[in-house]
Amino acid sequence: MLPPPPPLLAGSYRHLAPVLLLLWLRSGAAGTVPAPNGGDRAALEAFKEAATAGGALASWNSSTGYCGWVGVTCGGRGHRWRVVSLDLHSRGLDGTISPAIGNLTFLRSLNLSFNGLRGQIPPSVGSLRRLRYLNLRGNALAGAIPGNITRCASLRELVLADNKGLTGSIPAAIGGMPLLSVLHIANNSITGPIPPSLGNLSRLTRLALSNNYLQGTIPASIGNNGHLRLLYLFSNNLSASQTTWGQAFPASSRYRLRLTASPGRFLLPSPIFPASRCLKSRRTSSMGLSHQYWQDCSISDGSTLMGMSLWQTMRKSGSF
């Protein structure tokens, strides 16, 4: 219960009444009232109920205001009670992600990585228009990447890696997310081609699509981005013609690349990267596959791509 309001002042001090009233309201909110926004609290409570089967979030209770709960950050200009960040990585969460997460409409950062979350990514995530960072890596999530995730127009980093139950294709509409700088969906079970629309991501610096079931050719449009510095496509079933590769990655480009196709099959045409022009090292994996790394390779016109790492895989008995 709030303390009684200050008595009204008389005479020349009456003009101070609004100031005293404001101070009274703030003192009450900082004391016994945890927050004026019940929507965010209700969303967090629904999240807790769905995401935990044990006591992983036992500290989320009525003894403290929700802005003081573990992993919760509130703030924002003029919105001090709105949740702007939820960071619960490595907290032992073992349930599902509640659709109520979409009600945290002021959320800018959501990190639920390295837990045991299962089920699907709720489409309500697409309601988080202010979201800049989404990391769901290292869970047991299943189903397709929701298409309306592309409604998160402020998103800079999208990390969905290491969820082997994630299936379906890469939504082509991801190519319409103008601020995206990191797209990391490696080590899932994604199928289909790489959408050429990813070449529209002009701010993309890191693209990791490795260890999936992607097929088809590597779109030349990916090479149109001068900011791209890391590209992981290895352990897929991709290919590239000499013409396409030359268009995508001209000799003046500098990338850190890791690429491979299925065991025993070449990915890149040898005229572009002849073995005699590359430094090589070998190692053998536990699955009986020999991995050969090509570094500092010269392309056919004599130019050198410094810092390039091409990763090809073959059977131990195979040869280039």
C-alpha positions as CSV (number, residue, x, y, z in Angstrom):
1,M,0.0,0.0,0.0
2,L,1.3,3.5,-0.9
3,P,1.9,6.0,1.9
4,P,-0.7,8.7,2.3
5,P,-0.2,11.6,-0.1
6,P,1.3,14.9,1.2
7,P,-1.2,17.5,2.4
8,L,-2.0,20.3,0.0
9,L,0.0,23.4,0.6
10,A,-1.5,26.8,1.1
11,G,-0.5,30.2,0.0
12,S,2.7,30.9,-1.9
13,Y,3.9,27.2,-1.6
14,R,0.9,25.8,-3.5
15,H,2.9,25.7,-6.7
16,L,5.2,23.0,-5.1
17,A,2.3,20.5,-4.9
18,P,2.9,18.9,-8.3
19,V,6.6,18.4,-7.5
20,L,5.8,16.8,-4.1
21,L,3.2,14.6,-5.7
22,L,5.7,13.3,-8.2
23,L,8.2,12.6,-5.5
24,W,5.6,10.7,-3.6
25,L,4.6,8.6,-6.6
26,R,8.3,7.7,-7.3
27,S,9.0,6.7,-3.7
28,G,6.0,4.4,-3.7
29,A,7.0,2.8,-7.0
30,A,10.5,2.2,-5.8
31,G,9.3,0.7,-2.6
32,T,6.3,-1.6,-2.5
33,V,5.1,-1.5,-6.1
34,P,7.4,-3.7,-8.3
35,A,6.2,-2.3,-11.7
36,P,3.3,-0.6,-13.4
37,N,3.4,-2.9,-16.4
38,G,1.6,-6.1,-15.8
39,G,2.0,-7.3,-19.4
40,D,5.7,-7.9,-19.2
41,R,5.4,-9.6,-15.8
42,A,2.7,-11.9,-17.2
43,A,4.8,-12.7,-20.2
44,L,7.8,-13.6,-18.1
45,E,5.7,-15.8,-15.8
46,A,4.3,-17.7,-18.8
47,F,7.8,-18.1,-20.2
48,K,9.0,-19.5,-16.8
49,E,6.1,-22.0,-16.7
50,A,6.8,-23.3,-20.2
51,A,10.6,-23.3,-20.1
52,T,11.4,-24.9,-16.8
53,A,10.5,-28.3,-15.5
54,G,12.7,-27.9,-12.4
55,G,13.9,-25.0,-10.3
56,A,16.1,-23.3,-12.9
57,L,14.3,-20.0,-12.4
58,A,13.3,-20.4,-8.8
59,S,14.5,-16.8,-8.1
60,W,11.7,-15.5,-10.3
61,N,9.1,-15.0,-7.6
62,S,7.0,-12.3,-6.0
63,S,9.7,-11.4,-3.4
64,T,11.3,-9.1,-5.9
65,G,10.0,-7.0,-8.8
66,Y,10.5,-8.7,-12.1
67,C,13.1,-6.2,-13.2
68,G,15.3,-7.7,-10.5
69,W,14.9,-11.3,-11.7
70,V,17.9,-13.2,-12.9
71,G,18.6,-12.5,-16.6
72,V,16.1,-9.7,-16.9
73,T,17.1,-6.2,-17.7
74,C,14.5,-3.3,-17.8
75,G,15.0,0.2,-19.0
76,G,14.7,2.4,-22.0
77,R,13.9,6.1,-22.4
78,G,10.6,6.8,-20.9
79,H,9.9,3.0,-20.4
80,R,11.8,2.1,-17.2
81,W,9.6,-0.9,-16.5
82,R,9.7,-2.5,-19.9
83,V,11.9,-5.6,-20.4
84,V,14.7,-4.8,-22.9
85,S,17.0,-7.8,-22.4
86,L,16.5,-11.4,-21.5
87,D,19.7,-13.4,-21.1
88,L,19.3,-16.9,-19.8
89,H,22.1,-18.7,-21.6
90,S,23.3,-21.9,-19.9
91,R,20.6,-21.8,-17.2
92,G,19.4,-25.4,-17.5
93,L,16.1,-24.6,-19.2
94,D,14.5,-27.8,-20.4
95,G,11.0,-27.0,-21.6
96,T,9.6,-25.0,-24.5
97,I,9.6,-21.3,-25.5
98,S,6.2,-19.8,-24.7
99,P,4.5,-17.8,-27.4
100,A,4.1,-15.2,-24.7
101,I,7.7,-14.2,-25.5
102,G,6.2,-12.1,-28.3
103,N,4.5,-9.9,-25.7
104,L,7.8,-8.4,-24.6
105,T,7.6,-5.9,-27.3
106,F,10.4,-3.7,-26.0
107,L,12.9,-6.6,-26.1
108,R,16.2,-5.7,-27.8
109,S,18.2,-8.8,-26.9
110,L,17.1,-12.4,-26.4
111,N,19.8,-15.0,-25.5
112,L,18.5,-18.5,-24.6
113,S,21.6,-20.4,-25.9
114,F,23.0,-23.6,-24.5
115,N,20.0,-24.9,-22.7
116,G,17.8,-27.9,-23.4
117,L,14.8,-26.1,-24.9
118,R,12.7,-28.2,-27.3
119,G,9.7,-27.7,-29.5
120,Q,9.4,-25.1,-32.2
121,I,10.5,-21.5,-32.3
122,P,7.2,-19.7,-31.7
123,P,6.0,-17.5,-34.6
124,S,5.3,-14.8,-32.1
125,V,9.0,-13.9,-32.1
126,G,8.1,-12.0,-35.2
127,S,6.3,-9.5,-33.0
128,L,9.6,-8.3,-31.5
129,R,10.1,-5.4,-33.8
130,R,12.8,-3.8,-31.6
131,L,14.9,-7.0,-31.3
132,R,18.5,-6.6,-32.4
133,Y,20.1,-9.8,-31.1
134,L,18.5,-13.3,-31.1
135,N,20.6,-16.3,-29.9
136,L,18.9,-19.8,-29.6
137,R,22.1,-21.8,-30.2
138,G,22.7,-25.2,-28.6
139,N,19.2,-26.3,-27.8
140,A,17.0,-29.1,-29.0
141,L,14.6,-27.0,-31.0
142,A,12.7,-28.6,-33.9
143,G,10.6,-27.6,-36.9
144,A,11.1,-24.9,-39.5
145,I,12.5,-21.4,-39.0
146,P,9.3,-19.3,-38.7
147,G,8.9,-17.2,-41.8
148,N,7.7,-14.2,-40.0
149,I,11.0,-13.9,-38.1
150,T,11.8,-11.5,-40.9
151,R,9.4,-9.0,-39.4
152,C,12.1,-8.3,-36.8
153,A,13.3,-5.5,-38.9
154,S,15.9,-4.2,-36.3
155,L,17.7,-7.6,-36.0
156,R,21.5,-7.5,-36.3
157,E,22.4,-11.0,-35.3
158,L,20.4,-14.2,-35.8
159,V,22.0,-17.3,-34.3
160,L,20.1,-20.6,-34.5
161,A,23.0,-23.0,-34.8
162,D,23.3,-26.4,-33.2
163,N,19.7,-27.4,-33.1
164,K,19.6,-30.6,-35.1
165,G,15.9,-30.7,-35.1
166,L,15.6,-27.5,-37.1
167,T,14.4,-28.5,-40.6
168,G,12.9,-26.9,-43.7
169,S,14.6,-24.3,-45.9
170,I,16.2,-21.0,-45.3
171,P,13.4,-18.4,-45.6
172,A,14.2,-16.3,-48.7
173,A,12.7,-13.3,-46.9
174,I,15.7,-13.2,-44.6
175,G,17.4,-11.4,-47.5
176,G,15.1,-8.5,-46.8
177,M,16.4,-7.8,-43.3
178,P,18.6,-4.7,-44.0
179,L,20.5,-4.5,-40.7
180,L,21.5,-8.2,-40.4
181,S,25.3,-8.6,-39.9
182,V,25.5,-12.1,-38.6
183,L,23.5,-15.2,-39.8
184,H,24.6,-18.4,-38.1
185,I,22.4,-21.4,-38.7
186,A,25.1,-24.1,-38.9
187,N,24.8,-27.6,-37.6
188,N,21.1,-28.0,-38.1
189,S,19.1,-30.1,-40.6
190,I,18.2,-27.4,-43.1
191,T,17.5,-28.5,-46.6
192,G,17.1,-26.9,-50.0
193,P,19.2,-24.2,-51.8
194,I,20.9,-21.1,-50.5
195,P,18.5,-18.3,-51.4
196,P,20.1,-15.8,-53.8
197,S,18.4,-13.1,-51.8
198,L,21.1,-13.5,-49.1
199,G,23.2,-11.5,-51.4
200,N,21.0,-8.5,-50.6
201,L,22.3,-8.4,-47.0
202,S,24.7,-5.6,-47.6
203,R,25.8,-5.4,-44.0
204,L,26.5,-9.1,-43.5
205,T,29.9,-9.9,-42.1
206,R,29.5,-13.5,-41.0
207,L,27.5,-16.2,-42.8
208,A,27.6,-19.8,-41.4
209,L,25.5,-22.4,-43.1
210,S,27.8,-25.4,-42.5
211,N,26.8,-28.9,-41.5
212,N,23.3,-28.9,-43.0
213,Y,21.8,-30.6,-46.0
214,L,21.9,-27.7,-48.4
215,Q,22.0,-28.4,-52.1
216,G,22.5,-26.6,-55.4
217,T,25.0,-24.0,-56.4
218,I,26.5,-21.3,-54.3
219,P,24.8,-18.1,-55.4
220,A,27.1,-15.6,-57.0
221,S,25.1,-12.8,-55.3
222,I,26.8,-13.7,-52.0
223,G,30.0,-12.2,-53.3
224,N,28.4,-8.8,-54.0
225,N,28.9,-7.9,-50.3
226,G,32.2,-6.2,-49.6
227,H,31.7,-6.6,-45.9
228,L,31.6,-10.4,-45.8
229,R,34.6,-11.7,-43.9
230,L,33.6,-15.2,-42.8
231,L,31.7,-17.8,-44.9
232,Y,31.2,-21.3,-43.7
233,L,29.5,-23.7,-46.1
234,F,31.3,-26.9,-45.4
235,S,29.5,-30.3,-44.9
236,N,26.7,-29.6,-47.4
237,N,26.1,-30.8,-50.9
238,L,26.9,-27.6,-52.7
239,S,28.7,-26.9,-55.9
240,A,30.0,-24.0,-57.9
241,S,30.9,-23.6,-61.5
242,Q,34.1,-21.7,-62.5
243,T,32.1,-18.9,-63.9
244,T,29.8,-18.6,-60.8
245,W,32.8,-18.8,-58.5
246,G,34.7,-16.1,-60.3
247,Q,31.6,-13.8,-60.2
248,A,31.0,-14.4,-56.5
249,F,34.5,-14.1,-55.2
250,P,36.8,-12.0,-57.5
251,A,40.5,-12.0,-57.1
252,S,40.5,-8.7,-55.2
253,S,38.3,-10.1,-52.4
254,R,39.6,-11.3,-49.1
255,Y,37.6,-13.9,-47.1
256,R,38.0,-16.6,-44.6
257,L,36.2,-19.4,-46.3
258,R,35.4,-23.0,-45.3
259,L,33.8,-25.1,-47.9
260,T,33.2,-28.7,-48.6
261,A,30.9,-31.1,-50.4
262,S,30.0,-34.7,-49.6
263,P,33.0,-37.0,-49.1
264,G,34.9,-37.9,-52.3
265,R,33.4,-35.1,-54.3
266,F,35.2,-31.9,-55.3
267,L,33.4,-28.6,-54.6
268,L,35.6,-26.1,-56.5
269,P,36.8,-26.5,-60.0
270,S,40.6,-27.2,-60.0
271,P,41.5,-24.6,-62.6
272,I,40.6,-21.9,-60.1
273,F,42.5,-23.4,-57.2
274,P,45.2,-25.8,-58.5
275,A,46.8,-27.8,-55.8
276,S,50.3,-26.7,-56.8
277,R,49.4,-23.2,-55.8
278,C,48.2,-23.9,-52.3
279,L,49.8,-24.6,-49.0
280,K,48.3,-27.9,-47.6
281,S,48.1,-29.8,-44.4
282,R,46.2,-33.0,-43.5
283,R,44.6,-34.6,-40.6
284,T,42.3,-37.6,-40.1
285,S,39.0,-37.4,-38.3
286,S,37.5,-40.0,-36.0
287,M,35.0,-40.9,-38.8
288,G,37.7,-42.0,-41.1
289,L,37.6,-38.9,-43.3
290,S,40.8,-37.1,-44.3
291,H,40.5,-33.3,-44.1
292,Q,42.7,-31.2,-46.3
293,Y,43.0,-27.5,-45.8
294,W,44.0,-25.3,-48.7
295,Q,45.4,-21.9,-47.6
296,D,46.8,-18.9,-49.4
297,C,45.7,-20.2,-52.8
298,S,46.5,-18.4,-56.1
299,I,43.6,-18.3,-58.6
300,S,44.0,-18.8,-62.3
301,D,45.0,-15.2,-63.1
302,G,47.9,-15.3,-60.7
303,S,46.4,-13.2,-58.0
304,T,46.5,-14.4,-54.4
305,L,43.6,-14.5,-51.9
306,M,45.4,-14.1,-48.6
307,G,43.9,-15.6,-45.5
308,M,41.7,-18.0,-47.5
309,S,41.0,-21.4,-46.1
310,L,39.2,-23.9,-48.3
311,W,38.2,-27.2,-46.6
312,Q,37.6,-30.2,-48.7
313,T,36.8,-33.7,-47.4
314,M,37.4,-37.1,-48.9
315,R,37.7,-40.7,-47.9
316,K,41.1,-41.8,-46.7
317,S,41.6,-43.9,-49.8
318,G,40.6,-41.0,-52.1
319,S,42.8,-38.5,-53.9
320,F,42.4,-35.1,-55.4
